[in-house]
């Protein structure tokens, strides 16, 4: 029972600190900032989903908080985290780990940053910290992701954190047709 409580506390009270960032679980107060980030023009150009409404963002944050009550070191339901810039204490984006859509036995990394903070290496800093958390705290052996090759900034981030392209997705299952043309990247511990 004690390890179970400790396990859940790991996710509810998670705090990853880097030189310039604090990475922590979503809070309901993040709703407007997260919505503003993902509502930027072109934000969903390379994401195979439709942008959520502010109400849906609030529901996603609540769902994420509920996942943190269920997450364990052995099973991640979804670990959605806010990226906070230390110098201003403002919410500038998100990152996370969760089951990969095309193979739920694998864990994928994802991230997104407010347009005003891109191009400074902040996403790379957050992604590196999250990979380290995945490998050294969660004891994952592999982390995966997919990206459209046209999304050059994201490809560069993946390469900077040590991920390598394995193949292009040519014929995904019908329910995941939006993944067609994406490249599959991995990194191992």
C-alpha positions as CSV (number, residue, x, y, z in Angstrom):
1,X,0.0,0.0,0.0
2,X,2.8,2.4,0.9
3,X,4.5,2.0,-2.5
4,X,1.1,2.4,-4.2
5,X,0.7,5.8,-2.4
6,X,4.3,6.8,-3.2
7,X,3.7,5.8,-6.9
8,X,0.7,8.1,-7.3
9,X,2.3,10.9,-5.4
10,X,5.2,10.7,-7.9
11,X,2.9,11.9,-10.6
12,X,0.6,14.3,-8.7
13,X,3.6,16.1,-7.2
14,X,5.9,15.7,-10.1
15,X,8.4,18.6,-10.6
16,X,11.1,18.4,-13.2
17,X,13.5,21.4,-13.1
18,X,15.9,22.4,-15.8
19,X,18.1,25.5,-16.1
20,X,15.3,27.6,-17.5
21,X,12.1,25.6,-17.0
22,X,9.8,24.0,-14.4
23,X,7.9,21.1,-15.8
24,X,4.9,20.0,-13.7
25,X,1.4,18.4,-14.0
26,X,-1.4,20.5,-15.5
27,X,-3.5,22.5,-13.1
28,X,-7.0,23.9,-13.8
29,X,-5.5,27.4,-13.7
30,X,-3.6,26.4,-16.9
31,X,-6.8,26.2,-19.0
32,X,-6.6,29.6,-20.6
33,X,-2.8,29.5,-21.2
34,X,-3.0,26.1,-22.7
35,X,-6.0,27.0,-24.9
36,X,-4.1,30.2,-26.1
37,X,-1.1,28.1,-27.0
38,X,-2.9,25.5,-29.0
39,X,-5.2,28.0,-30.6
40,X,-2.4,29.8,-32.4
41,X,-2.6,29.8,-36.2
42,X,-1.0,26.8,-37.7
43,X,-0.5,25.0,-34.4
44,X,-2.4,21.9,-35.6
45,X,-0.8,21.9,-39.1
46,X,1.2,18.7,-38.2
47,X,-1.1,17.2,-35.5
48,X,-3.6,14.6,-36.7
49,X,-6.4,16.0,-34.5
50,X,-8.8,19.0,-34.5
51,X,-8.1,21.9,-32.1
52,X,-10.2,21.6,-28.9
53,X,-12.5,24.3,-27.6
54,X,-11.7,26.0,-24.3
55,X,-14.3,23.7,-22.5
56,X,-12.6,20.7,-24.1
57,X,-9.2,22.0,-22.9
58,X,-10.5,22.2,-19.3
59,X,-11.9,18.7,-19.7
60,X,-8.4,17.5,-20.9
61,X,-6.7,19.1,-18.0
62,X,-9.2,17.5,-15.5
63,X,-8.7,14.1,-17.3
64,X,-4.9,14.6,-17.1
65,X,-5.2,15.2,-13.4
66,X,-7.3,12.1,-13.0
67,X,-4.7,10.1,-15.0
68,X,-2.1,11.2,-12.4
69,X,-4.2,9.5,-9.8
70,X,-3.9,6.3,-11.8
71,X,-0.4,6.5,-13.2
72,X,2.1,4.2,-11.7
73,X,5.8,3.5,-12.5
74,X,4.6,0.4,-14.2
75,X,1.7,1.9,-16.2
76,X,1.4,5.4,-17.7
77,X,-2.2,6.2,-18.7
78,X,-1.2,9.7,-19.8
79,X,1.3,12.2,-18.3
80,X,0.5,15.7,-19.5
81,X,2.7,18.4,-18.1
82,X,2.9,22.1,-18.3
83,X,6.1,23.9,-19.2
84,X,6.7,26.9,-17.0
85,X,9.4,29.5,-17.8
86,X,11.3,30.1,-14.5
87,X,12.2,33.8,-15.1
88,X,8.6,34.9,-15.5
89,X,6.7,31.9,-13.9
90,X,4.4,31.8,-16.9
91,X,3.0,28.8,-18.7
92,X,4.6,28.6,-22.1
93,X,3.6,25.1,-23.4
94,X,3.2,21.4,-22.7
95,X,5.0,18.1,-23.0
96,X,4.2,14.6,-21.9
97,X,4.5,10.9,-22.2
98,X,1.7,8.4,-23.0
99,X,0.7,5.3,-24.9
100,X,1.5,5.5,-28.5
101,X,-1.6,5.6,-30.7
102,X,-0.4,2.9,-33.1
103,X,0.9,0.5,-30.5
104,X,-0.2,1.1,-26.9
105,X,2.6,-1.1,-25.5
106,X,5.0,1.7,-26.4
107,X,5.3,5.1,-24.8
108,X,5.5,8.3,-26.9
109,X,6.8,11.7,-26.2
110,X,5.0,14.9,-27.3
111,X,5.4,18.6,-26.9
112,X,4.2,22.0,-28.0
113,X,5.3,25.5,-27.2
114,X,3.7,28.9,-27.4
115,X,4.9,30.7,-30.6
116,X,6.4,33.6,-28.6
117,X,8.9,31.2,-27.0
118,X,10.0,29.1,-29.9
119,X,13.5,29.2,-31.4
120,X,15.3,29.5,-28.0
121,X,16.0,25.8,-27.4
122,X,13.3,25.6,-24.7
123,X,11.4,22.8,-26.3
124,X,14.6,20.8,-26.6
125,X,15.4,21.5,-23.0
126,X,12.0,20.2,-21.9
127,X,12.1,17.2,-24.2
128,X,15.6,16.2,-22.9
129,X,14.4,16.5,-19.3
130,X,11.3,14.4,-20.1
131,X,13.4,11.7,-21.8
132,X,15.7,11.5,-18.7
133,X,12.6,11.2,-16.5
134,X,11.2,8.5,-18.7
135,X,14.5,6.5,-18.6
136,X,15.7,7.1,-15.1
137,X,12.5,7.4,-13.1
138,X,10.0,5.4,-15.1
139,X,12.7,3.0,-16.2
140,X,11.4,2.9,-19.7
141,X,13.6,1.1,-22.2
142,X,12.4,3.0,-25.2
143,X,10.5,6.2,-26.1
144,X,8.9,6.7,-29.5
145,X,7.2,9.4,-31.5
146,X,5.9,10.3,-34.9
147,X,6.4,13.5,-36.9
148,X,5.6,14.7,-40.4
149,X,9.0,15.2,-42.1
150,X,7.8,18.7,-43.2
151,X,7.7,19.7,-39.6
152,X,11.4,20.6,-39.7
153,X,11.6,22.3,-36.3
154,X,10.2,19.3,-34.5
155,X,12.5,16.9,-36.5
156,X,15.5,19.0,-35.3
157,X,14.3,18.7,-31.7
158,X,14.0,15.0,-32.0
159,X,17.5,14.7,-33.5
160,X,18.9,17.0,-30.8
161,X,17.5,14.8,-28.0
162,X,19.0,11.7,-29.6
163,X,16.0,10.2,-31.3
164,X,16.5,8.5,-34.7
165,X,14.2,7.9,-37.6
166,X,13.3,4.2,-38.0
167,X,10.9,4.3,-41.0
168,X,8.0,6.2,-42.6
169,X,4.5,5.2,-42.0
170,X,3.1,4.2,-45.4
171,X,0.0,2.1,-44.7
172,X,-1.4,2.8,-41.2
173,X,-4.6,1.1,-40.0
174,X,-7.8,2.8,-41.2
175,X,-8.5,4.2,-37.8
176,X,-5.2,6.0,-37.8
177,X,-5.0,7.1,-41.4
178,X,-4.0,10.6,-40.3
179,X,-0.5,9.0,-39.5
180,X,0.2,8.3,-43.1
181,X,3.3,10.0,-44.2
182,X,4.7,10.5,-40.7
183,X,8.1,9.3,-39.7
184,X,8.6,7.0,-36.7
185,X,11.4,7.9,-34.3
186,X,12.8,6.1,-31.3
187,X,15.4,6.4,-28.6
188,X,16.5,3.7,-26.2
189,X,18.0,3.8,-22.8
